[in-house]
């Protein structure tokens, strides 16, 4: 299990985003050298956890629970075959392109040691948006991405560190529950009846997903 690429984005103007300034950093490119990764601060003010990476719309992206976004190269290869075109590392807006890691099958709260120092914790799956669809240029992309159910994972930074392409990825902790990224993704997108099951992941879950699950359960009880 290792990193194939560490990807960084620069702000650029596009016609397909609702970000107030009309810019996005979704078009991420592989970094040539090492990249420092730290906790970026709370959502709304904190952006990316990777030095040199730009998050333009901090209303919906970045922050502690979305400091790093990882995507499995294996899932991207499936999309390559389906779409019939090459998908280079970073094209999904992912910071980390991995191989040998079941990213969407990871457990919420699972911890990864990346390189010698960086420790990350899985929080949730990535929710597709209009900007993602515009960037890929595929019709009905949001619905197709949700139907596939392999969203990749957002991670929070537990211990900062420096990483680069080729670094090993080691799963150093797996929590004692069955809430995977894929399950969490389905619960918050297409199968709301699954939301109560997310509570087993506790505070490791992305704060917004945890609040949504608690609200749904309270409404069902009422």
N, C-alpha and C positions, 0 to 999 in steps of 0.2 A: 504494500500500500504506500503510495507516494503522491507528491505533488507533480503534476506535469507542467503546471504553469501558475504563476502569481500575476494577476491582472489588475491594471489600474486604469481609471477613466479620467478624461479631461472634459471640462464643460464645453459644449458646443451647441449652437442654435439649431433647432429642428422644428418642423411644422406640426409635429404630432404629439406634443406634450402639453399638459395643462399647468405645468409649472409657471408661476407668474412671469418669470423673465424669459420664458420660452427656450430654456436650455436644459440639457441633460448630460449626465456622465455615464450613461448606460453602455456606450461603446468602449469597452475596456480592452486594452492591449497588453500583451505579456511584458513584464518588466525584465530588463536585462540583468539586473543585479539583485542584491538582497533588499528586502522591504521590512521596515519596522512595523509591528502590529501592537496596538495598545487599545484600551477601552476608550471609546470616543465621547462618553458623557451621555446624558439622557436624550431620548428622542425629542426632536423639535429644536434642539440646539446642537447636540452631538451629531456628527456626520459619519464618515467611514472610520473603521478601525485601522485602516492601512495608510501609512504615510504616503502622500502623493496621489491618493485616490480621491476623486471628487464626487460628492453626493449633492446634487443641486436642489432636490425637493425634500427637505428635511421634515416636511409634514408627514410624509409617508415612508420615508426611507432613512436608514442610518440609526444611530443611537445604540444604547447598551445592548439591547436584545437583537439588533440587526447589524452588529459591528462588522461581520464578515459573512459573505455569501459563497457557498461551495456548491459545485455541480459535478456530478460524476461524468467522466468522459464516456463511459459506457452508455449512459442515457442520451448523451448528445449524439453518439454514433447511431442509436436507434432513430433519433430525429433526422439525422443525415439520410438514412435509408428511406424514411418516409417522405421527406421533403425533396429528395433527389438533388441535393446541392451540398457543398462543403460547409461545415460549421466550425470555424477556427476557435481555438481557446479564447475565452472572454466574450464571445458573441452573445451569450445569454445574460451578460452583465455580471457574470460570476467573478469573484475575486480569486477563488481557488478552483482550478480544474484538477480533479483527482483521478487516479486510476486504482482499481482494486478495493475501493471503499463503497459500500452500499449506502450512499448518502441519504436517499429517500427512505431507506429501511432503517436508518439510525433511530435510536430511542431518544426521546426528549430527555435531556439531562445527561446524555452520553458525553464523555469527555475524550478529546483527541489531543495527543501530544504531536505537534507539528515541528519538525526540526528539533534542536536540542532544548529549546526553552519555552516556546509558545504553547500555552494550554488553552484550548477552546472548549465550549460547552454548547451542545445543540439545543436550540430554543423552539424552532418552528420551521414550516415550509414557506417557500416564496409564493406570494399571491400575484398572479399576472395582472398587468395593468395596460392602459391604452398606450403608454410610452413603449412598453415591451412589444406590443403588437406592431406599432409603427416602425420600430427599429428592425424587427424581423421581416416586415413587409409581407406577412402571410395572412390571407383572409381567414377570419374567424379564429385567429390565433389564440385569443384568451380562452374560448370555449374548448378548443382542441388541447391546449396545455392543461386545462383543468381535467378534461376527460382522461388524459394519459395518467395523471396521478403520480408523476415522478417530478416533484417541484424543486428538488435540491433543498439545501438546508441553510437557514440562518444560524449563526453562532455568536455567543458572547465571549469576551476575552476574560479568562480567569487569571492567567499569568502572561504578561507581555513577552514578546520575543521577536527575533529577526528570522525571517524565512526566505527561501528562494526555491526556484524550480529544482526538482530532484530530491528535495527533502523528504524523509520518511514521514508517514502518518501512522500513528499507533493509537489504537483504542485502549485507553488506560482505565476506563470506568464505564460500566453499563449498569444503569439503575434497575431495581427489582420491580419493574412494571412492564406493560406491553404497549405503551403509547409511542408509536413510531411517528416519524415526520409525515409519512404518507397518510396515516390515520388522522393526525391533526389537520392536515391539509383538506382532507375530505370533510371533516367535521365543520370547518369554518367556511367551506365553499358550497358543496353540493349535498351534504348529508348532515343537516343540523341535529338530527336525532342522536348522532354520535357524540355530541358535545359533552355530556356528563362523563363519558369515559376519559376525557382529557384530564379530569381532576386528579387522577391517579399520579400524574406527573408532578403535581404540586407546583412549588415556586420555580422549578426549573423551566416551566413553560413560559413562553413569551407572555409578557404581562397583559397584552391586549386579548390574547386568546384565553388566558386564564379568567379574565373579567367576563368575557363573552360566555364561557362555559358556566360560570357561577350565576350569571344573569339568566341564562336559559333554564338551569335547574330550578332556580327560584320561581320563575314563571310557570314551570310545569307543576311545581308543588302548589302554587296558588290556584 
